[in-house]
Amino acid sequence: MLKDFLAVDHLKLSASNTGEKGLESIATRKFDLLILDIMLPGISGLDVLKRIRQKNNIPVIMLTARGDDIDRIIGLEFGADDYLAKPFNPRELVARIKAILRRTNHASSNDRQLSLGGIALNARTRVATVDGTALTLTGTEFEILKFLLEAPGEVVSKEQMSERALGRRLLPYDRSIDTHISNLRGKLERAGSRNDTIQNQRGVGYLLVPGE
């Protein structure tokens, strides 16, 4: 059904009905984006995502059961870029797909380089480093870090981050940006950055502070 619906918007979709077949397709073909259902026969969508993120940074939209916050949080922690709860309006899925693809296509033509302290980011090559150590970031994490680097020392609201990194408004009780920030902090720290590089201004947003 989704394959036929997305074709109306000129989005070509290849469907796999199990996690194993999906992993085989990703290993042998190049895709722009992955729509991944958590509820799959055989290995679960979360297990599929975990395996993908070991070697592939393809953008991922997770499909979850409505109200299943635990699966959504785990999906984001495993590296999903965004999620959509079922049942959903197919037009909303199309909007989120196009937002992520616009972000990816725009990034390919942007050669701006940014740095702060030991953190450096090249928008053209999509490479971010800490003191020369490369970071393995999802597309959403990369966009959040880029946004923070563009406004060093300034508080960036979660609403702004959601519009910039996810291409959508921040919904009430939506913890996706907080989870992406938590993942990004962990990766920065493991690469040698200070643990307070990204600071939280409660009720306002986040800011990036220079290292000593």
N, C-alpha and C positions, 0 to 999 in steps of 0.2 A: 504493500500500500504506500509506504513512504517512498519507495523507488519511483512509482508512478507520479506521486505528488511532486517530488523534487524535480522530476523531468520537466514539469511545466515551467519551472524557473531556470531551466537550462543547467541544472546541476546533475551531473552524471554520477550515479551511485552503483557501487558493486556490493551485493549483500552476501553475508555468510551467516548460516543459521547455527553455528556453534563457535565457541571460543577458539577451539583448535584450528578450524578452517580459517577463522579471521587472522590468527597469528601466521598461518601459512601464506595468506594473501599479502600481508604486510611485509613479510620477509622476502617476497619475490616481486612485488610491484610497488610503485611510488604513488602515494596518495597525498592530497592536500589537507585532508581532515578526516577524523574518525568519529562516527556516532556509535557509542558503545552502551548497550543495555546491560545493566547489572545482572538481570535474571536471564541466564543462558543455560542450556543443557550442557552437561559436562563441567568444565571449569567455569567459574563465575566471571562476570565482567570485571570485578575487582582484581581477580588473579590475572586476567588478560592484561589489564592496565599495568599492573606491577611488572609483568614480563616485558611489556612494550617499553616502559620507561627505563629499563636497564640498558637500552641501546638506541632508542628512537624518541625524538622530541616532537613528533607529529601532534598538532592540536587535537584535543579530545573533548567531545561533549558527552557527558554521561546521562543516561536515561535512568531515572530512579522511581521507586514507588512513592506516591504522594505521602508526605508526612514522615518518611523514613530518613530522619535527619542524620542518623548514625552512618548510613551508607553514603550520604552526600559528603559528610565531613571526611570519611575515610577515602572516598574517591578523590577529593581535593588534595588530601595529604599524600596520596599515591601519585599525584601529578596531573589530574584532570584539569582542563582549562575552565570548564563551566559545566553546569548540570541543568537538567530540565525534568520536572516531576511529571509522571504519568497519572492520569490522562492529560495530554497537552494539546494546544491548538497547533496544527502543523505550520501555520503562518509564523508562530513564535519560533519554532525550530528553524525555519528558513531565515528569519531575521537574525538569529544568533549565528547561524552558519555564515551568512554574508558579512556580519560584523567581524568575525574572526578572519575570514578571507581578505577583507579590506585591510585589516591590520597587517596581515602577512604580506600582501602585495605592496602596501605603502612602505613597509620596512625595507623591502628589497631595493627601493629607489632612494633611500635615505642614507647618506654616507657620513652623517654627523658622528663625531667622536666626543665622548664625554668622560670626565674623570673627577674623582674626589678622593683625597687621601690616597689609599692604595687601591681603590676600586676604579677600574677603567672599563668602558663599554664602546664597542664599535657597532653602530646601527646597520652598516652595510653588510658586514660579515656575520652579524648576529652573534658576536663573541663578547663575553664579559669575563673579566679577570679580577683577582685580588692578589696584588703583588706578583703578577705574572702567572698565577695559578688559574687555569681556566675553570669557569663555573659551568655546571650542567643544569641549565634552566629550561623550564617549560616556556612556551610563548607568552603566557600570561605573566609569569614571574619576570621574564625579560622586560616586558612592557612596563610593569610596575617599577622595576629598578631604573629603567630609562626615565620614567616620569619623575621619580624622586631625584635623580641626578640632574635633571633640567631645572630643579628648584631647590638647590642645596640650602639647608637651614630653614626652609619654609615649610609650614604645615600644609600637607595636601589632604583634602578630605576623602573619605571613603567613597563618597558619591562621585567625586572627580575621577578617582582611580577606576571605579566600575565603568564609567563612561569611556575612559581612555583604554583600559586593558581588556574589558569584556564587551564593549560596544553596547551597553544597556544600562538602564537606570538601576540603582541599588534598591532592591526590594526590602520591605519591612522584615526584620528578623533575619536578614540575609547575612550569613557569616563567611561568605566565600572570600571576600577581600582579606579578612582577618586570617583565614587559613592560609591563603597564598603568602601573606606577609610572614606568617610563622615559618612556612617552608623556606622562604627566601632568607630569613634571618639564619636559620640553621645551616643553609648552604654557605652563606657568607662567613659564618663563624668557623665552620669546618675548613674553610680555605684560608683562615688566619685573620679574619676581620674581627674587630672588637664586638663584644656582645651587645653593646648599646649603639651600634651604628644606625639602626633604624629605631627611632623612639616613638612611643605612642603618646599622643595628646588626647587624653580620655574625653570622649564625646565630640572630638573635633576631627582627628585624623592622624596621620603619620608624617614624620620628617626624617630626612637623612642628615646626619651630622658628620663633619670631617673627623678623621682619626687624628691622633696626636702625632 
